[in-house]
Amino acid sequence: MPGLLLHFGAVMMCAHPPGQVMIPAPSQQRVLVGAQPVATVADTFLVAGCGFPAMSMGAPPCTSVTWLHTSSRVLVNGLPVLLQPTPPPGIAPAIGIGTPPPNPPMVYAVQFRVRGM
């Protein structure tokens, strides 16, 4: 399934606002889209400021995100790139780790020029 290449500067939030999803440091710096490094399966997505009411629900807030939609044809340093199948704003093909049940994050901004499969 084709999709937009995800990059380091993409704006994402966990399912519990105002939780911001971010890549602390991109795993590669060689391939860029819009002057931002392309995200690969080696990148780690962390959540800061998850708004899940952990104390009242007895569950931890979102801590990280696992991306599920990767490219089968586009590789960077031998690793598949991450794809966002729909233009933002939209639900990410990912799972938020920490809260039961796992909730998908939202993608609010991503580059529109480069697509992959």
C-alpha positions, -999 to +999 in steps of 0.1 A: +000+000+000+015+034-010+019+063+014+037+095+022+072+091+036+073+100+073+101+123+083+117+137+115+097+169+114+062+153+112+037+166+138+020+137+157+001+134+189-009+104+210-046+095+213-048+115+246-040+152+239-018+170+246+006+141+242+033+149+216+049+120+197+085+127+187+116+110+174+144+120+198+172+115+173+168+102+137+186+069+131+199+082+097+209+116+084+217+108+047+183+107+030+162+139+035+127+151+024+120+188+029+154+191+047+143+166+073+157+130+077+133+102+066+120+080+094+129+042+092+120+012+112+151+018+133+137+051+147+121+052+182+090+072+188+085+086+223+054+103+238+057+133+260+028+147+280+002+120+274-032+133+288-045+098+298-059+100+334-036+073+347-045+077+383-082+072+379-080+044+354-051+024+370-031+022+338+001+040+327+000+068+301+013+064+266+051+062+265+060+052+230+046+044+196+052+014+173+048+022+136+030-006+116+030+006+080+065+002+064+077+004+028+084-028+009+102-011-020+119+020-005+149+013+017+173+037+034+206+021+045+188-013+040+159-004+063+123+001+052+110+037+055+078+045+075+047+055+055+016+075+063-012+061+040-036+091+043-029+128+041-030+146+075-048+151+097-055+114+100-050+083+122-015+069+120-009+032+112+007+028+146+000+016+181+005+037+212+023+016+239+014+021+275-024+024+278-047-005+275-061-009+249-034+004+225-047+035+208-034+049+174-017+083+174-028+112+151-006+127+124-013+164+119+015+174+095+038+155+071+055+163+038+034+158+007+060+156-021+074+121-017+055+088-017+067+053-013+054+017-016 
